[in-house]
Amino acid sequence: MDYGTVLTTCSNSEEARAIAKSLVENKLAACVNIIPKITSIYSWKDEIVEDEEYLLFIKTRKNHFRLVKKEIRRLHSYELPEIIMLQIKKGSKEYLEWIKSETSMKDS
C-alpha cells in the first residue's frame, strides 16, 4: 500500500491545530485527527517526565513522509518531536482513494 499514518504529539492545542492545518492546506495530509489531553510518560535527559499532550494522527501517502516530517519540524516547539509513520496495510478502497485525491501534489 502507498498510504500511512504519521503520529506526533504537541504540548498545546494551538500548536496541534497549526501543524494540522498546514499539513492539510499544503496537501501533505488528507486529514489530521487531534486527540486532546493524552498523558505521556517518558524518559528525557535522565528524568522521568509526565506531560499532558495532544496526539496528531495524520493520514497521508508514504512518499510524502519526508515533506510531512520537514513541516512538523518547522512548526513544532519540541527539541525532538515524535515523528513516526505507520504503514496502512489495508483500508477501504474508497477511503484510500480519498487520501490519494486530497494529497495530490508532486510526489516527494
trRosetta pair geometry for C-beta under 8 A, 3 or more apart (Angstrom, degrees):
i j d omega theta_ij theta_ji phi_ij phi_ji
1 62 7.9 127 111 -25 70 125
1 87 6.6 133 67 177 106 96
1 88 5.4 -97 120 90 149 78
1 89 6.0 175 8 -134 133 24
1 90 7.3 -150 -54 -69 145 29
1 91 7.4 98 -141 15 150 102
1 96 7.4 -100 -154 -133 113 141
2 61 5.6 -12 145 -151 94 92
2 62 5.6 -126 -172 20 50 105
2 63 7.0 -25 -167 -6 98 99
2 100 7.7 57 87 -92 126 104
3 59 7.3 2 -176 -171 112 82
3 60 7.2 167 -153 95 72 35
3 61 5.8 -62 -104 -112 59 49
3 62 6.5 -129 -92 -27 7 83
3 87 7.7 109 89 -162 51 58
3 88 4.3 -24 97 44 98 127
3 91 6.9 -47 72 19 144 145
3 96 5.7 -133 -18 -136 153 95
3 99 5.5 63 -122 105 132 155
3 100 7.8 -88 -75 -59 113 79
4 60 6.3 -23 68 71 74 79
4 61 7.3 59 23 173 80 16
4 62 4.9 86 -9 -83 117 75
4 65 7.0 7 62 -74 140 111
4 85 4.7 36 145 -177 144 103
4 86 5.9 164 -165 80 92 41
4 87 5.0 -53 -102 -107 100 40
4 88 5.6 -161 -97 -6 34 82
5 57 5.9 -11 -174 -174 123 77
5 58 6.2 142 -164 71 63 52
5 59 5.7 -28 -103 -93 81 57
5 60 7.4 126 -110 24 32 75
5 85 7.1 156 80 -152 37 59
5 86 5.1 -13 60 58 89 96
5 88 6.5 92 -19 -56 87 97
6 29 7.7 -101 34 -94 114 119
6 56 7.7 -6 102 111 83 99
6 58 4.1 -23 58 64 92 118
6 60 6.1 4 -5 23 109 125
6 65 6.9 155 -80 -124 123 80
6 68 5.4 179 -20 140 168 145
6 69 7.8 -144 -143 -67 144 70
6 72 7.7 -137 144 -46 137 145
6 83 6.5 -11 -172 -163 110 71
6 84 6.8 153 -155 78 59 41
6 85 5.0 -30 -95 -94 76 74
6 86 7.8 178 -84 17 28 69
7 55 6.7 -23 -157 -167 94 96
7 56 6.9 151 -153 80 43 64
7 57 6.4 -5 -102 -104 75 58
7 58 7.3 -164 -70 19 27 88
7 82 6.3 -38 115 131 88 116
7 83 7.8 167 78 -142 54 26
7 84 4.8 -13 53 60 99 97
7 85 7.9 -179 13 -83 71 27
7 86 7.0 43 -15 -9 107 107
8 19 7.2 -96 85 148 138 159
8 55 7.8 156 84 -154 37 52
8 56 4.9 -7 62 53 83 112
8 58 7.2 23 12 -12 97 124
8 72 5.4 -165 -79 -148 167 140
8 76 7.3 -100 175 -95 138 135
8 81 5.6 18 -153 163 112 113
8 82 5.2 166 -131 84 54 79
8 83 5.5 5 -87 -92 106 61
8 84 7.7 163 -69 21 58 69
9 38 7.4 -98 -126 62 118 123
9 40 6.3 57 -169 -53 169 152
9 53 4.2 22 179 158 117 141
9 54 6.6 146 -160 72 66 44
9 55 5.4 -31 -100 -97 81 60
9 56 7.2 -173 -88 13 28 78
9 81 7.4 -169 56 -158 63 82
9 82 5.3 46 15 35 90 125
10 13 7.9 136 101 -79 123 15
10 15 4.3 -169 -170 98 131 111
10 16 4.2 -167 50 -67 144 80
10 19 6.7 -170 -67 10 139 137
10 53 6.4 144 68 -167 35 88
10 54 4.7 -24 62 60 91 101
10 56 6.7 55 -10 -24 106 110
10 76 7.1 -130 -106 -129 89 86
10 77 7.7 84 -150 29 83 98
10 78 7.9 -137 -121 -22 51 112
11 15 6.4 45 49 35 73 145
11 51 7.0 -61 -121 173 84 134
11 53 6.2 -55 -100 -116 38 77
11 54 7.6 -15 68 15 7 90
11 77 6.4 -64 21 66 122 127
11 78 7.3 147 -28 -62 107 95
12 15 5.2 90 64 13 81 101
12 16 7.0 -146 99 -6 41 93
12 54 6.9 -1 130 -3 8 125
13 16 5.5 -59 -146 39 32 114
13 17 6.1 29 159 -18 69 108
13 34 7.5 87 -138 162 73 144
13 36 6.7 4 -92 -115 101 110
13 54 6.0 131 -89 -65 51 154
14 17 5.9 -57 -147 38 27 108
14 18 6.3 28 155 -21 64 108
15 18 5.7 -54 -145 35 32 112
15 19 6.4 29 158 -16 65 105
15 54 7.7 156 73 49 89 129
15 75 7.1 152 -161 147 81 95
15 76 7.0 81 -180 -125 122 51
15 77 6.0 -78 -114 -4 150 111
16 19 6.1 -59 -151 38 27 107
16 20 6.2 25 154 -17 64 112
16 34 4.8 104 151 -134 128 125
16 54 4.0 -64 -64 107 150 142
16 56 5.8 -177 -150 -64 90 105
17 20 5.6 -56 -142 40 31 112
17 21 6.0 29 162 -18 67 108
17 34 6.8 -22 -74 -66 64 162
18 21 6.1 -55 -142 38 25 107
18 22 6.3 24 159 -18 61 110
18 75 5.7 -165 120 -174 110 131
19 22 6.0 -60 -148 37 27 110
19 23 6.3 26 157 -18 64 109
19 32 7.5 -166 110 -171 83 164
19 56 6.3 -71 97 -78 127 165
19 71 7.3 130 -149 132 78 95
19 72 6.0 45 -149 -118 125 68
19 75 5.0 169 -89 97 80 139
19 76 6.8 38 -84 -71 132 78
20 23 6.0 -60 -151 36 27 109
20 24 6.4 15 159 -9 65 110
20 29 7.7 -83 -151 75 58 147
20 32 3.7 -157 -137 88 95 145
20 34 6.0 -73 -52 -55 152 110
20 56 6.1 -156 -73 -132 96 121
20 58 7.7 -153 -114 -95 72 94
21 24 6.0 -62 -146 43 30 104
21 25 5.8 27 160 -18 68 113
22 25 5.9 -56 -137 41 26 109
22 26 6.0 9 167 -3 63 116
22 28 7.9 1 126 34 72 125
22 71 5.9 -173 124 179 121 123
22 75 6.1 175 24 -52 158 155
23 26 6.3 -69 -142 48 21 99
23 28 4.6 -92 -155 74 71 106
23 29 4.0 26 145 13 113 119
23 32 5.8 93 70 -50 131 134
23 58 6.2 -58 152 -138 165 124
23 60 7.6 -82 178 -76 119 125
23 68 6.4 43 -128 -130 115 86
23 71 6.1 145 -85 107 77 146
23 72 7.9 20 -70 -64 119 79
24 27 7.6 30 -179 -77 33 30
24 28 7.7 -85 -59 52 20 70
24 29 5.4 -59 -75 77 60 91
24 30 7.4 34 -121 171 84 11
24 31 7.1 44 -99 -100 116 26
24 32 6.2 -116 -45 1 107 105
24 102 7.9 -31 -149 166 79 116
26 71 6.9 -172 57 -103 153 153
26 105 7.8 3 156 -63 67 162
27 102 6.8 -164 -137 154 79 56
27 103 5.3 140 173 -137 78 43
27 104 6.5 -68 -172 56 137 45
27 105 4.6 135 103 -38 130 121
28 60 6.2 -13 153 -123 62 130
28 64 5.3 165 -153 173 71 130
28 67 5.5 -137 -119 112 121 110
28 68 5.0 158 166 -84 121 77
28 71 6.1 165 39 10 172 154
28 103 6.7 35 -162 -136 11 101
28 105 7.6 -35 -73 27 53 146
29 32 5.4 53 126 -54 151 93
29 58 4.8 -81 -116 -167 141 94
29 59 6.0 107 -165 67 89 53
29 60 4.7 -64 -104 -74 68 99
29 64 7.8 -176 -64 115 55 147
29 68 6.8 88 -55 -113 97 117
29 102 7.9 -18 129 122 36 112
29 103 6.7 1 -111 -91 8 113
30 59 5.0 -52 54 99 98 106
30 60 6.8 174 2 -89 78 45
30 98 6.3 109 -167 128 147 81
30 99 4.3 -119 -13 -125 152 59
30 101 7.9 73 -113 66 119 63
30 102 3.6 97 -122 80 87 134
30 103 5.5 -76 -54 -36 83 97
31 58 7.9 173 93 -148 50 42
31 59 4.8 19 55 37 86 120
31 99 7.8 -82 11 -101 93 82
31 102 7.5 42 -32 108 73 160
32 56 5.5 -15 -172 -164 109 100
32 57 6.9 147 -161 71 54 49
32 58 5.0 -8 -109 -103 89 72
32 59 7.4 -152 -76 18 44 72
33 56 7.2 150 77 -156 51 46
33 57 4.2 -9 56 55 103 107
34 54 5.6 -3 -171 175 96 115
34 55 7.4 149 -158 77 45 49
34 56 5.9 -18 -101 -99 68 70
34 57 8.0 -159 -70 20 24 77
35 38 6.1 44 116 -42 105 115
35 54 6.8 159 75 -166 49 61
35 55 4.2 -13 57 61 107 102
35 56 7.8 -164 19 -73 77 23
35 57 6.6 54 -16 -14 110 111
36 54 5.4 -21 -115 -115 52 92
37 52 5.6 -18 -140 -169 65 110
37 53 8.0 136 -125 65 18 30
37 54 7.2 10 -32 -86 37 68
38 52 7.3 147 71 -157 37 57
38 53 5.5 -35 65 69 89 80
38 54 7.2 132 17 -108 91 20
38 55 5.2 34 1 -24 144 111
39 50 6.6 -4 -174 -170 98 93
39 51 7.5 161 -153 84 54 38
39 52 6.1 -35 -97 -99 62 61
39 53 7.8 126 -118 21 15 80
40 49 7.9 6 109 106 89 91
40 50 7.3 168 87 -149 49 46
40 51 5.2 -15 61 62 97 86
40 52 7.8 151 18 -108 80 13
40 53 5.0 12 -4 10 124 128
41 48 6.8 7 -175 -179 92 94
41 49 7.1 174 -148 87 47 49
41 50 4.9 -10 -101 -101 82 80
42 48 7.6 173 92 -150 25 57
42 49 5.7 -20 65 60 72 94
42 51 8.0 -32 25 19 100 103
43 46 7.5 9 -176 -107 97 14
43 47 7.1 158 -153 78 59 34
43 48 5.9 -36 -96 -96 67 59
43 49 7.4 141 -115 13 16 84
44 47 6.0 -31 70 63 67 84
44 49 5.0 -9 26 -2 114 134
58 68 6.6 145 134 -160 150 135
59 99 5.5 -106 149 -113 110 118
60 64 4.9 -110 169 71 119 128
60 65 7.3 142 104 -74 132 58
60 68 5.7 -90 -49 -69 180 146
60 99 7.1 175 -125 -170 13 112
60 103 5.9 123 -146 -104 66 155
61 64 4.6 90 63 -1 86 106
61 99 6.9 149 -61 143 75 107
61 100 7.0 78 -78 -105 116 61
61 103 5.2 -176 -11 109 106 147
61 107 7.9 -85 114 -124 146 84
62 65 6.0 -16 -173 -28 46 113
62 85 7.1 110 -126 168 72 144
62 87 6.9 13 -89 -113 122 84
63 107 5.0 -8 130 -163 142 97
63 108 5.7 156 150 57 81 69
64 67 5.4 -62 -170 50 70 108
64 68 5.5 75 131 -30 89 104
64 103 6.1 -90 -39 -179 156 130
64 105 7.7 80 -103 57 117 113
64 107 7.9 -103 -66 -144 70 55
64 108 5.6 92 -113 28 45 122
65 68 5.5 -57 -141 38 32 113
65 69 6.0 33 160 -21 67 107
65 85 5.3 -38 -119 -61 126 154
65 108 7.9 -156 43 85 50 123
66 69 5.9 -55 -150 36 26 112
66 70 6.5 26 152 -19 61 108
66 108 5.3 -147 56 137 109 126
67 70 5.5 -50 -144 36 35 114
67 71 6.3 33 156 -18 66 105
67 108 4.8 -145 -22 -83 116 170
68 71 5.9 -58 -149 38 29 108
68 72 6.4 30 153 -19 65 106
68 83 7.8 160 117 -160 92 115
69 72 5.8 -53 -146 35 29 111
69 73 6.4 27 156 -16 63 108
69 83 5.1 98 -123 165 87 150
70 73 5.9 -58 -150 38 28 110
70 74 6.3 33 152 -25 64 107
71 74 5.5 -50 -146 31 33 116
71 75 6.4 8 163 0 65 111
72 75 6.5 -76 -149 48 26 94
72 76 5.4 27 162 -34 68 123
72 81 6.0 -145 147 102 110 150
72 83 5.5 152 83 -99 153 120
73 76 5.8 -55 -125 30 24 114
73 81 6.7 -161 -95 34 60 125
73 83 7.5 -40 -53 -47 87 150
76 81 4.3 -34 169 -53 162 148
78 81 4.3 126 65 -72 123 74
88 91 5.3 -2 168 -30 125 125
88 96 7.4 -179 115 -102 142 106
91 95 5.4 -101 159 79 112 117
91 96 4.8 128 89 -55 119 105
92 95 4.4 80 66 9 96 105
92 96 6.8 -175 84 -6 48 86
93 96 6.0 -62 -147 41 28 108
93 97 6.2 30 155 -20 65 109
94 97 5.7 -55 -147 37 29 112
94 98 6.5 34 151 -23 62 103
95 98 5.5 -51 -153 31 34 115
95 99 6.7 38 149 -19 65 98
96 99 5.5 -44 -151 31 38 114
96 100 6.5 41 148 -20 64 103
97 100 5.4 -51 -150 36 35 116
97 101 6.3 32 153 -18 67 104
98 101 5.8 -54 -143 38 32 107
98 102 6.1 20 160 -11 66 112
99 102 6.1 -67 -144 44 25 103
99 103 6.1 -4 166 5 65 117
100 103 6.5 -77 -141 50 21 91
100 104 6.9 51 154 -65 60 86
101 104 5.8 -21 -157 -28 34 117
